[in-house]
Amino acid sequence: MATETFKYGEDHDLQTVTVATFSETLDKGYWIILIHGGAWRDPNVDSINFANPAKSVLTTSPEYSHALRHIAAFASISYRLSSHPDHPQDQSSTNPREYRSSAHPDHINDVQAALAFLQAKYGFGERYILVGHSCGGTLAFQSVMGRFNAGVSHGPIAVLSLAGIYDLKLLRDTHKEISAYQDIVEGAFGDDETAWDVVSPAVAKGADGVEGGWTAGRCAILAYSPMDSLVDATQWETMNSALLDGWSKRQSREKSRLLAMLPLEGDHDECWEKGGELARAIAFTVGRVPEVTHETESIS
């Protein structure tokens, strides 16, 4: 497995993507493209420490040998971050290429730029699975929504989102007694709450005016742990309903589709910090994509 880190942008040191390829499956397997979480702002959560535990489990555990035969590469995207109150920087003495002060649409623009770079270099078309955790799940779905996917030549065959944030107002309202939720959303998207719906995957409308903006792809896996103490189950349920409703209203029957609700174990970050649950979710998705024959499924 050959690993290399590439720059996809020139504005910031965080504009990198780390790629690990398998030469024997590079031309036929799926690319697993990962987008880390961290509330758009946590410098302690990055593309390397997000990807490595699950990648290690997938490449060393015999139980995942079948899934690994269908994987061409892992690519983990780093993107510009918003400022974090617990990790302050002095703007006057910090290199601009290291200063964290980004706001929407910087995060999603970086994800799209990274996808465009990977497509130009490797040309895998739709042969990829977009995997995001927490706000990485938000970015994964934003990247396939009509409003934001102009720079993406090919959408993914599947999106796997773990503990994703899909409705910003709902997240804030559910936790209105905790000011940090308001601060997180404002830090990334500003204080104009009417703009929050435009970027929320479960609420945003596609070009046809229908909510649930993903019209392409074959498979959406929404993974969530009932032990999650940071993102509540209403986000999971809301996105599931939005996708079902959007697909139904569009009557998109030209492709068979799978929408699965996949339960996880552990608290919010444990699924990727330990690697096991993220690896299991990736293997589950890889195993389902070639066999999509129906539209919805609940996994217990």
Backbone as numpy.savetxt, mean C-alpha at the origin, in Angstrom:
# Nx Ny Nz CAx CAy CAz Cx Cy Cz
19.65 -14.37 -4.95 18.79 -13.18 -4.95 19.69 -11.94 -4.95
19.59 -11.15 -6.01 20.39 -9.93 -6.14 19.60 -8.73 -5.63
20.22 -7.92 -4.77 19.55 -6.77 -4.17 20.28 -5.48 -4.52
19.51 -4.46 -4.90 20.10 -3.18 -5.28 19.11 -2.06 -4.95
19.62 -0.91 -4.54 18.78 0.25 -4.26 18.99 1.30 -5.36
17.88 1.80 -5.89 17.92 2.77 -6.98 17.27 4.09 -6.54
17.72 5.18 -7.13 17.06 6.47 -6.95 16.06 6.66 -8.07
14.82 7.02 -7.73 13.83 7.31 -8.76 13.50 8.80 -8.83
14.10 9.60 -7.94 13.88 11.04 -7.92 15.15 11.74 -7.49
15.24 13.01 -7.79 16.44 13.79 -7.49 16.22 14.84 -6.40
15.00 14.94 -5.87 14.69 16.02 -4.93 15.02 15.68 -3.48
15.02 14.38 -3.14 15.15 14.01 -1.73 15.82 12.66 -1.60
16.55 12.49 -0.49 17.25 11.23 -0.26 16.29 10.06 -0.03
15.04 10.35 0.34 14.08 9.28 0.58 13.47 8.74 -0.72
13.78 9.34 -1.84 13.20 8.89 -3.11 14.03 7.74 -3.69
13.89 6.58 -3.04 14.62 5.39 -3.46 13.69 4.19 -3.46
14.09 3.15 -4.19 13.38 1.88 -4.16 14.43 0.77 -4.13
14.25 -0.17 -3.21 15.18 -1.29 -3.06 14.57 -2.52 -3.70
15.32 -3.15 -4.60 14.82 -4.26 -5.40 15.65 -5.51 -5.15
14.96 -6.61 -4.91 15.61 -7.92 -4.78 14.99 -8.84 -5.81
15.78 -9.35 -6.76 15.26 -10.13 -7.87 15.72 -11.59 -7.80
14.87 -12.45 -8.36 15.19 -13.87 -8.51 15.37 -14.12 -10.01
16.56 -14.45 -10.45 16.84 -14.57 -11.88 16.02 -15.66 -12.55
15.71 -16.73 -11.82 15.01 -17.84 -12.43 13.52 -17.57 -12.65
12.96 -16.59 -11.99 11.53 -16.29 -12.16 11.28 -14.87 -12.62
12.34 -14.12 -12.94 12.21 -12.69 -13.22 11.26 -12.40 -14.38
11.25 -13.26 -15.38 10.46 -12.99 -16.59 9.05 -13.57 -16.53
8.71 -14.27 -15.45 7.39 -14.90 -15.41 6.65 -14.76 -14.08
7.35 -14.46 -13.02 6.70 -14.38 -11.72 6.10 -13.00 -11.45
5.45 -12.88 -10.30 4.86 -11.61 -9.87 5.88 -10.77 -9.10
5.83 -9.49 -9.33 6.60 -8.54 -8.52 5.77 -8.21 -7.27
6.41 -8.28 -6.11 5.78 -7.87 -4.85 6.32 -6.48 -4.54
5.49 -5.47 -4.70 5.93 -4.08 -4.51 5.32 -3.55 -3.22
6.18 -3.23 -2.26 5.77 -2.90 -0.91 5.83 -1.40 -0.64
4.82 -0.91 0.10 4.75 0.49 0.51 4.58 0.52 2.03
5.56 1.04 2.73 5.53 1.03 4.19 4.53 2.04 4.74
4.17 1.83 6.00 3.28 2.76 6.70 4.08 3.73 7.55
3.47 4.14 8.68 4.13 5.11 9.55 3.44 6.46 9.57
2.15 6.47 9.24 1.33 7.68 9.32 1.88 8.83 8.47
2.47 8.48 7.35 3.04 9.45 6.40 4.20 10.25 6.98
4.66 9.90 8.21 5.62 10.81 8.85 6.67 10.17 9.74
6.58 8.88 10.05 7.47 8.26 11.03 8.79 7.84 10.39
9.91 8.50 10.73 11.19 8.14 10.10 11.74 6.80 10.58
11.15 6.24 11.63 11.60 4.94 12.12 11.01 3.78 11.34
10.03 4.05 10.49 9.46 3.03 9.62 9.91 3.34 8.21
10.69 2.43 7.63 11.20 2.70 6.29 11.07 1.49 5.39
11.46 1.65 4.16 11.27 0.60 3.16 12.05 -0.66 3.48
13.21 -0.52 4.12 14.06 -1.68 4.40 13.53 -2.47 5.58
13.27 -1.79 6.72 12.82 -2.56 7.88 11.39 -3.05 7.73
10.62 -2.46 6.80 9.29 -2.98 6.52 9.35 -4.26 5.70
10.21 -4.29 4.71 10.24 -5.42 3.77 11.03 -6.62 4.28
12.14 -6.38 4.98 13.07 -7.47 5.26 12.50 -8.63 6.08
11.73 -8.38 7.17 11.24 -9.53 7.94 10.35 -10.47 7.12
9.41 -9.92 6.36 8.52 -10.77 5.56 9.29 -11.44 4.43
10.22 -10.71 3.82 11.02 -11.30 2.75 11.84 -12.47 3.27
12.38 -12.33 4.48 13.16 -13.41 5.09 12.30 -14.64 5.33
11.08 -14.42 5.85 10.18 -15.54 6.10 9.81 -16.24 4.80
9.48 -15.47 3.79 9.05 -16.05 2.51 10.16 -16.83 1.82
11.39 -16.39 1.98 12.49 -17.02 1.26 13.14 -18.16 2.04
12.80 -18.32 3.32 13.46 -19.37 4.11 12.50 -20.41 4.67
11.20 -20.12 4.71 10.25 -21.05 5.31 9.74 -22.04 4.26
9.89 -23.33 4.50 9.43 -24.33 3.53 7.95 -24.21 3.19
7.14 -23.74 4.15 5.70 -23.66 3.89 5.36 -22.66 2.79
6.30 -21.76 2.47 6.03 -20.77 1.43 6.79 -21.05 0.14
7.35 -22.24 0.00 8.14 -22.55 -1.18 7.30 -22.49 -2.46
6.03 -22.90 -2.36 5.18 -22.86 -3.55 4.92 -21.42 -3.97
4.60 -20.55 -3.01 4.36 -19.14 -3.33 5.62 -18.50 -3.90
6.78 -18.85 -3.34 8.03 -18.24 -3.77 8.33 -18.55 -5.24
7.88 -19.69 -5.73 8.12 -20.05 -7.13 7.37 -19.13 -8.09
6.39 -18.39 -7.57 5.61 -17.47 -8.41 6.03 -16.01 -8.21
7.09 -15.77 -7.46 7.55 -14.40 -7.17 8.81 -14.11 -7.97
8.77 -13.02 -8.74 9.93 -12.61 -9.54 10.88 -11.72 -8.75
10.32 -10.87 -7.89 11.13 -9.88 -7.20 10.34 -9.24 -6.07
11.08 -8.67 -5.15 10.52 -7.79 -4.13 11.06 -6.38 -4.39
10.19 -5.39 -4.32 10.62 -4.00 -4.44 9.94 -3.21 -3.32
10.72 -2.49 -2.55 10.17 -1.73 -1.42 10.44 -0.25 -1.64
9.35 0.53 -1.63 9.41 1.95 -1.99 9.60 2.83 -0.75
10.56 3.71 -0.82 10.73 4.79 0.15 10.18 6.06 -0.47
9.56 6.92 0.34 8.95 8.14 -0.18 9.14 9.27 0.82
9.01 10.50 0.33 9.17 11.67 1.20 8.13 11.65 2.33
8.54 12.13 3.50 7.69 12.10 4.68 7.29 13.50 5.13
6.17 13.54 5.85 5.74 14.77 6.51 6.54 14.92 7.80
6.43 16.09 8.43 7.16 16.32 9.69 6.51 15.55 10.83
7.32 15.20 11.82 6.85 14.43 12.97 7.21 15.19 14.24
6.25 15.44 15.14 6.54 16.23 16.34 7.56 15.58 17.27
7.68 14.25 17.22 8.63 13.55 18.08 10.01 13.41 17.45
10.12 13.85 16.21 11.40 13.78 15.51 11.66 15.11 14.81
11.81 16.19 15.59 11.96 17.53 14.98 13.29 17.68 14.25
13.28 18.55 13.26 14.49 18.91 12.53 14.62 20.43 12.49
15.84 20.90 12.53 16.10 22.33 12.39 16.29 22.61 10.90
15.33 23.31 10.34 15.38 23.54 8.89 16.63 24.29 8.47
17.09 25.21 9.32 18.23 26.04 8.96 19.53 25.25 8.87
19.60 24.12 9.60 20.84 23.35 9.62 20.72 21.97 9.00
19.53 21.66 8.46 19.32 20.35 7.87 19.43 20.43 6.35
20.13 19.49 5.78 20.23 19.41 4.32 18.83 19.31 3.74
18.47 20.15 2.76 17.12 20.08 2.17 16.76 18.70 1.65
17.76 17.94 1.26 17.50 16.59 0.75 17.16 15.60 1.87
17.33 16.04 3.10 17.02 15.19 4.25 15.87 15.75 5.09
15.43 16.94 4.76 14.40 17.60 5.57 13.03 17.00 5.27
12.30 16.65 6.33 11.00 16.01 6.19 9.89 17.04 6.42
9.28 17.49 5.34 8.21 18.48 5.46 7.17 18.30 4.36
7.08 17.12 3.81 6.22 16.90 2.65 4.75 16.82 3.04
3.90 17.12 2.09 2.45 17.01 2.25 1.88 16.52 0.93
0.65 16.03 0.99 -0.01 15.57 -0.21 0.03 16.66 -1.29
0.38 16.33 -2.53 0.47 14.97 -3.11 1.87 14.39 -3.18
2.81 14.90 -2.36 4.19 14.43 -2.46 4.29 12.91 -2.27
3.58 12.37 -1.26 3.71 10.95 -0.96 3.25 10.09 -2.14
2.07 10.37 -2.66 1.54 9.56 -3.75 2.32 9.84 -5.05
2.78 11.06 -5.25 3.61 11.34 -6.42 4.88 10.50 -6.41
5.46 10.32 -5.22 6.67 9.51 -5.12 6.38 8.04 -5.41
5.27 7.53 -4.89 4.91 6.14 -5.16 4.72 5.93 -6.66
4.03 6.86 -7.31 3.83 6.75 -8.75 5.15 6.84 -9.52
6.03 7.72 -9.06 7.32 7.85 -9.73 8.14 6.58 -9.58
8.06 5.96 -8.41 8.78 4.70 -8.19 8.23 3.59 -9.08
6.90 3.52 -9.20 6.28 2.52 -10.07 6.68 2.75 -11.52
6.69 4.01 -11.95 7.08 4.33 -13.32 8.54 3.95 -13.58
9.40 4.19 -12.59 10.81 3.81 -12.71 10.95 2.30 -12.87
10.25 1.55 -12.02 10.35 0.09 -12.07 9.83 -0.46 -13.40
8.72 0.11 -13.88 8.18 -0.34 -15.16 9.16 -0.06 -16.30
9.78 1.12 -16.27 10.72 1.48 -17.34 11.95 0.57 -17.32
12.37 0.17 -16.14 13.58 -0.64 -16.01 13.32 -2.13 -16.24
12.17 -2.62 -15.76 11.93 -4.06 -15.78 10.77 -4.49 -16.67
9.85 -3.59 -16.98 8.78 -3.88 -17.91 7.90 -5.07 -17.55
7.41 -5.11 -16.31 6.60 -6.26 -15.89 5.11 -6.06 -16.12
4.71 -4.92 -16.70 3.29 -4.71 -17.02 2.41 -4.78 -15.79
1.30 -5.56 -15.88 0.40 -5.70 -14.74 0.81 -6.86 -13.83
1.95 -7.43 -14.09 2.40 -8.60 -13.36 3.03 -8.20 -12.01
2.23 -7.46 -11.23 2.72 -7.08 -9.90 1.57 -6.98 -8.92
1.93 -7.18 -7.65 0.99 -7.08 -6.53 1.45 -5.92 -5.67
0.59 -4.96 -5.47 0.90 -3.78 -4.67 0.51 -4.06 -3.23
1.47 -3.96 -2.32 1.27 -4.34 -0.92 1.54 -3.13 -0.03
0.54 -2.70 0.73 0.72 -1.55 1.61 0.22 -1.82 3.01
0.88 -1.23 4.00 0.45 -1.35 5.39 0.09 0.02 5.93
-1.06 0.13 6.59 -1.53 1.36 7.22 -1.64 2.46 6.16
-0.90 3.58 6.30 -0.99 4.60 5.26 -0.39 4.11 3.95
0.44 3.05 4.01 0.91 2.42 2.79 -0.24 1.75 2.04
-1.24 1.27 2.79 -2.45 0.74 2.17 -3.24 1.85 1.49
-3.29 3.01 2.14 -3.92 4.19 1.53 -3.24 4.52 0.20
-1.92 4.59 0.24 -1.15 4.93 -0.96 -1.31 3.87 -2.05
-1.41 2.61 -1.65 -1.59 1.54 -2.64 -2.89 1.73 -3.41
-3.98 1.99 -2.68 -5.25 2.19 -3.37 -5.31 3.54 -4.08
-4.69 4.58 -3.50 -4.64 5.86 -4.21 -3.95 5.71 -5.56
-2.93 4.88 -5.62 -2.14 4.76 -6.84 -2.91 4.10 -7.98
-4.01 3.41 -7.67 -4.80 2.78 -8.73 -6.12 3.51 -8.97
-6.37 4.58 -8.22 -7.58 5.36 -8.41 -7.44 6.29 -9.61
-8.52 6.47 -10.36 -8.49 7.26 -11.58 -7.91 8.64 -11.42
-8.12 9.24 -10.25 -7.66 10.60 -10.03 -6.14 10.70 -9.96
-5.49 9.62 -9.50 -4.07 9.70 -9.21 -3.18 8.80 -10.07
-3.76 7.98 -10.93 -2.94 6.97 -11.59 -2.48 7.37 -12.99
-2.48 8.65 -13.29 -2.11 9.10 -14.63 -0.69 8.69 -15.01
0.21 8.62 -14.03 1.59 8.29 -14.35 1.90 6.81 -14.30
0.89 5.97 -14.04 1.11 4.53 -13.92 0.66 3.87 -15.22
1.60 3.30 -15.97 1.28 2.73 -17.28 0.45 1.47 -17.17
0.69 0.66 -16.15 -0.05 -0.58 -15.94 -0.43 -0.68 -14.47
-1.71 -0.89 -14.19 -2.14 -1.12 -12.82 -1.77 -2.52 -12.37
-1.78 -2.76 -11.06 -1.42 -4.07 -10.54 -2.53 -5.09 -10.79
-2.15 -6.34 -10.86 -3.15 -7.39 -10.96 -3.86 -7.58 -9.63
-3.22 -7.15 -8.53 -3.82 -7.27 -7.21 -3.30 -6.19 -6.29
-4.13 -5.80 -5.32 -3.73 -4.92 -4.23 -3.97 -5.66 -2.92
-2.94 -5.72 -2.09 -3.03 -6.29 -0.74 -2.80 -5.15 0.24
-3.80 -4.86 1.04 -3.69 -3.77 2.02 -3.90 -4.32 3.42
-2.94 -4.07 4.30 -2.99 -4.54 5.68 -3.20 -3.34 6.60
-4.26 -3.41 7.41 -4.56 -2.34 8.37 -4.59 -0.98 7.70
-5.19 -0.92 6.51 -5.18 0.29 5.73 -6.10 1.38 6.26
-5.80 2.60 5.87 -6.63 3.77 6.20 -7.34 4.18 4.91
-8.65 4.10 4.90 -9.41 4.28 3.68 -10.38 5.45 3.72
-10.70 5.96 4.91 -11.61 7.10 5.06 -11.03 7.98 6.16
-10.40 9.08 5.77 -9.67 9.92 6.71 -10.59 10.55 7.75
-11.74 11.08 7.32 -12.66 11.68 8.29 -13.17 10.66 9.28
-13.49 9.48 8.78 -13.98 8.43 9.67 -12.92 8.03 10.69
-11.67 7.96 10.27 -10.59 7.64 11.20 -10.51 8.69 12.30
-10.53 9.96 11.91 -10.47 11.05 12.89 -11.69 11.03 13.81
-12.89 10.86 13.24 -14.12 10.90 14.03 -14.21 9.73 15.00
-13.74 8.58 14.59 -13.77 7.41 15.46 -12.85 7.59 16.65
-11.79 8.38 16.46 -10.80 8.60 17.54 -10.74 10.08 17.91
-11.90 10.74 17.92 -11.91 12.19 18.11 -11.38 12.63 19.47
-11.36 11.72 20.43 -10.83 12.08 21.75 -9.30 12.06 21.78
-8.68 11.59 20.69 -7.22 11.51 20.61 -6.74 12.50 19.55
-6.12 13.59 19.98 -5.77 14.68 19.06 -4.74 14.25 18.01
-3.99 13.21 18.29 -2.95 12.79 17.35 -3.53 12.42 15.99
-4.75 11.90 15.95 -5.34 11.51 14.68 -5.62 12.74 13.80
-6.13 13.80 14.42 -6.33 15.05 13.69 -5.00 15.59 13.20
-3.99 15.53 14.06 -2.67 16.05 13.70 -2.05 15.27 12.55
-2.21 13.95 12.58 -1.64 13.11 11.52 -2.25 13.45 10.17
-3.58 13.52 10.13 -4.25 13.78 8.86 -3.94 15.19 8.36
-3.98 16.18 9.26 -3.67 17.55 8.85 -2.22 17.67 8.39
-1.32 16.96 9.06 0.09 17.03 8.69 0.34 16.52 7.28
-0.46 15.53 6.87 -0.26 14.95 5.54 -1.12 15.61 4.48
-2.35 16.07 4.86 -3.31 16.51 3.85 -3.86 17.92 4.06
-3.41 18.61 5.11 -3.88 19.96 5.35 -5.15 19.98 6.18
-5.62 21.18 6.50 -6.77 21.32 7.40 -8.10 21.52 6.67
-8.10 21.47 5.35 -9.34 21.57 4.58 -9.97 20.19 4.51
-10.95 19.95 5.36 -11.51 18.61 5.47 -12.30 18.19 4.24
-12.74 19.13 3.45 -13.43 18.75 2.21 -12.46 18.05 1.25
-11.18 18.36 1.39 -10.18 17.72 0.53 -9.86 16.31 0.99
-10.17 15.98 2.22 -9.85 14.65 2.73 -10.63 13.56 1.98
-11.89 13.87 1.65 -12.69 12.86 0.94 -12.13 12.58 -0.45
-11.53 13.59 -1.05 -11.00 13.42 -2.40 -9.87 12.40 -2.44
-9.15 12.27 -1.33 -8.00 11.38 -1.30 -8.27 10.08 -0.54
-9.45 9.93 0.04 -9.79 8.73 0.81 -10.29 7.65 -0.14
-9.60 6.52 -0.25 -9.97 5.50 -1.24 -11.40 4.98 -1.12
-11.95 4.94 0.09 -13.32 4.42 0.25 -14.38 5.44 -0.11
-14.00 6.70 -0.22 -14.98 7.77 -0.44 -14.80 8.43 -1.80
-13.57 8.50 -2.27 -13.28 9.21 -3.52 -14.04 8.61 -4.68
-14.50 9.46 -5.55 -15.24 9.03 -6.73 -14.30 8.93 -7.93
-14.56 7.95 -8.76 -13.83 7.82 -10.01 -14.32 8.83 -11.03
-13.74 8.76 -12.21 -14.13 9.69 -13.28 -15.60 9.54 -13.66
-16.18 8.37 -13.37 -17.59 8.14 -13.70 -18.53 8.55 -12.58
-17.97 9.14 -11.49 -18.80 9.61 -10.39 -19.18 8.57 -9.38
-18.65 7.35 -9.52 -18.97 6.27 -8.60 -17.88 6.15 -7.56
-18.28 5.98 -6.29 -17.30 5.80 -5.22 -16.63 4.44 -5.36
-15.46 4.31 -4.69 -14.71 3.08 -4.80 -13.94 3.10 -6.10
-12.87 3.92 -6.16 -12.30 4.32 -7.43 -11.50 3.32 -8.22
-11.33 2.07 -7.75 -10.51 1.13 -8.51 -11.36 0.38 -9.51
-11.08 0.55 -10.77 -11.89 -0.09 -11.81 -11.16 -1.24 -12.49
-9.83 -1.32 -12.32 -9.07 -2.35 -12.99 -8.65 -3.42 -11.98
-7.73 -4.27 -12.40 -7.23 -5.29 -11.50 -8.17 -6.47 -11.35
-7.66 -7.53 -10.75 -8.45 -8.74 -10.60 -8.67 -9.12 -9.15
-7.88 -8.56 -8.23 -7.90 -9.09 -6.87 -7.62 -7.98 -5.86
-8.46 -7.86 -4.84 -8.22 -6.94 -3.73 -8.32 -7.73 -2.43
-7.27 -7.69 -1.64 -7.23 -8.39 -0.36 -7.14 -7.33 0.74
-8.14 -7.29 1.61 -8.16 -6.37 2.74 -7.87 -7.19 4.00
-6.71 -6.95 4.59 -6.28 -7.72 5.76 -6.32 -6.83 6.99
-6.75 -7.41 8.11 -6.91 -6.62 9.33 -6.90 -7.53 10.55
-6.32 -7.04 11.64 -6.31 -7.78 12.90 -7.28 -7.16 13.89
-8.14 -7.97 14.51 -9.04 -7.43 15.54 -8.29 -6.94 16.77
-6.98 -7.25 16.86 -6.16 -6.78 17.98 -5.50 -5.44 17.69
-5.77 -4.87 16.52 -5.15 -3.61 16.12 -5.63 -2.48 17.03
-4.70 -1.80 17.68 -5.06 -0.74 18.63 -4.99 0.66 18.02
-4.56 0.77 16.76 -4.39 2.08 16.14 -5.39 2.37 15.03
-5.69 1.38 14.21 -6.66 1.53 13.12 -7.80 0.56 13.39
-9.01 1.09 13.52 -10.15 0.27 13.92 -10.78 -0.45 12.75
-11.63 -1.42 13.06 -12.23 -2.30 12.05 -13.17 -1.57 11.09
-13.66 -0.40 11.48 -14.56 0.31 10.57 -13.88 0.68 9.26
-12.56 0.88 9.30 -11.84 1.17 8.06 -11.88 -0.03 7.12
-11.66 -1.19 7.66 -11.71 -2.46 6.92 -13.09 -2.66 6.30
-14.10 -2.48 7.14 -15.48 -2.72 6.70 -15.92 -1.69 5.65
-15.50 -0.44 5.83 -15.89 0.63 4.91 -15.29 0.42 3.53
-14.03 0.01 3.48 -13.40 -0.21 2.19 -13.99 -1.42 1.48
-14.28 -2.45 2.23 -14.91 -3.63 1.66 -16.24 -3.25 0.99
-17.05 -2.47 1.70 -18.34 -2.05 1.16 -18.16 -1.17 -0.07
-17.17 -0.27 -0.02 -16.95 0.65 -1.15 -16.55 -0.11 -2.41
-15.69 -1.09 -2.27 -15.27 -1.86 -3.43 -16.43 -2.68 -3.99
-17.16 -3.34 -3.11 -18.31 -4.12 -3.56 -19.32 -3.24 -4.28
-19.61 -2.08 -3.69 -20.61 -1.18 -4.27 -20.11 -0.61 -5.60
-18.82 -0.22 -5.64 -18.28 0.35 -6.86 -18.27 -0.64 -8.00
-17.84 -1.85 -7.73 -17.81 -2.87 -8.77 -19.22 -3.20 -9.23
-20.17 -3.24 -8.29 -21.54 -3.58 -8.66 -22.15 -2.49 -9.54
-21.97 -1.22 -9.16 -22.55 -0.13 -9.93 -21.94 -0.02 -11.32
-20.67 -0.35 -11.42 -20.02 -0.27 -12.73 -20.33 -1.50 -13.57
-20.86 -2.53 -12.91 -21.16 -3.78 -13.59 -19.94 -4.27 -14.36
-18.81 -4.28 -13.64 -17.54 -4.66 -14.27 -17.44 -6.18 -14.30
-18.02 -6.78 -15.29 -18.04 -8.23 -15.38 -17.09 -8.76 -16.45
-16.31 -7.85 -17.06 -15.45 -8.32 -18.12 -14.32 -9.19 -17.59
-14.01 -9.06 -16.30 -13.00 -9.90 -15.67 -13.62 -10.49 -14.41
-13.28 -11.74 -14.13 -13.66 -12.27 -12.83 -12.79 -11.60 -11.78
-13.36 -11.38 -10.60 -12.66 -10.63 -9.57 -12.76 -11.34 -8.23
-11.80 -11.07 -7.39 -11.82 -11.59 -6.03 -11.65 -10.45 -5.05
-12.54 -10.35 -4.09 -12.40 -9.43 -2.97 -12.43 -10.28 -1.71
-11.33 -10.30 -0.98 -11.24 -11.15 0.21 -10.93 -10.32 1.45
-11.58 -10.67 2.54 -11.31 -10.08 3.85 -10.45 -11.10 4.61
-9.21 -10.76 4.85 -8.26 -11.70 5.45 -7.92 -11.28 6.88
-8.32 -12.03 7.90 -7.99 -11.68 9.27 -6.50 -11.87 9.56
-5.94 -10.96 10.33 -4.56 -11.05 10.79 -4.54 -11.25 12.30
-3.37 -11.55 12.83 -3.17 -11.65 14.27 -2.16 -10.61 14.71
-2.32 -10.12 15.96 -1.36 -9.18 16.52 -1.79 -7.74 16.40
-1.01 -6.86 17.03 -1.31 -5.43 17.02 -0.88 -4.82 15.69
-1.09 -3.52 15.60 -1.00 -2.81 14.32 0.28 -3.11 13.54
1.44 -2.96 14.19 2.71 -3.11 13.49 3.30 -4.51 13.58
2.71 -5.36 14.38 3.29 -6.69 14.58 3.28 -7.52 13.31
2.32 -7.29 12.43 2.23 -8.12 11.22 3.47 -7.98 10.34
4.07 -6.76 10.33 5.27 -6.60 9.51 6.55 -6.64 10.33
6.51 -6.21 11.58 7.72 -6.23 12.40 8.25 -7.64 12.61
7.34 -8.59 12.81 7.74 -9.99 12.98 7.82 -10.71 11.64
7.16 -10.18 10.65 7.27 -10.71 9.29 6.29 -11.80 8.95
5.87 -12.58 9.93 5.07 -13.76 9.65 3.72 -13.48 9.03
2.99 -12.52 9.59 1.65 -12.24 9.09 1.68 -11.56 7.72
2.64 -10.66 7.52 2.79 -10.05 6.20 3.17 -11.10 5.17
4.07 -12.00 5.53 4.44 -13.08 4.62 3.24 -13.97 4.29
2.45 -14.28 5.31 1.28 -15.13 5.09 0.29 -14.44 4.15
0.08 -13.13 4.35 -0.85 -12.39 3.50 -0.35 -12.31 2.06
0.96 -12.12 1.87 1.52 -12.09 0.53 1.36 -13.45 -0.15
1.68 -14.52 0.57 1.54 -15.86 0.01 0.09 -16.16 -0.32
-0.82 -15.74 0.53 -2.24 -15.93 0.25 -2.64 -15.24 -1.05
-2.20 -14.00 -1.21 -2.55 -13.23 -2.41 -1.94 -13.86 -3.65
-0.67 -14.22 -3.58 0.00 -14.87 -4.72 -0.75 -16.14 -5.12
-1.21 -16.89 -4.13 -1.92 -18.12 -4.41 -3.30 -17.94 -5.01
-3.92 -16.79 -4.75 -5.28 -16.56 -5.24 -5.31 -15.94 -6.63
-4.33 -15.12 -6.96 -4.39 -14.37 -8.22 -4.53 -15.26 -9.45
-3.77 -16.33 -9.59 -3.92 -17.13 -10.82 -5.24 -17.89 -10.91
-5.98 -17.95 -9.80 -7.16 -18.80 -9.75 -8.46 -18.01 -9.55
-8.44 -16.71 -9.86 -9.63 -15.90 -9.62 -10.77 -16.40 -10.50
-11.84 -16.85 -9.85 -12.99 -17.37 -10.61 -14.30 -16.78 -10.12
-14.27 -16.00 -9.03 -15.49 -15.44 -8.48 -15.18 -14.08 -7.90
-16.19 -13.40 -7.42 -16.01 -11.97 -7.15 -15.74 -11.61 -5.70
-16.30 -12.32 -4.76 -16.11 -11.96 -3.37 -15.87 -13.20 -2.53
-15.14 -13.01 -1.46 -14.84 -14.13 -0.59 -14.51 -13.58 0.79
-14.98 -14.25 1.82 -14.61 -13.93 3.18 -13.79 -15.09 3.73
-12.67 -14.81 4.32 -11.79 -15.84 4.85 -11.89 -15.79 6.37
-12.14 -16.90 6.97 -12.26 -16.94 8.45 -11.10 -17.69 9.05
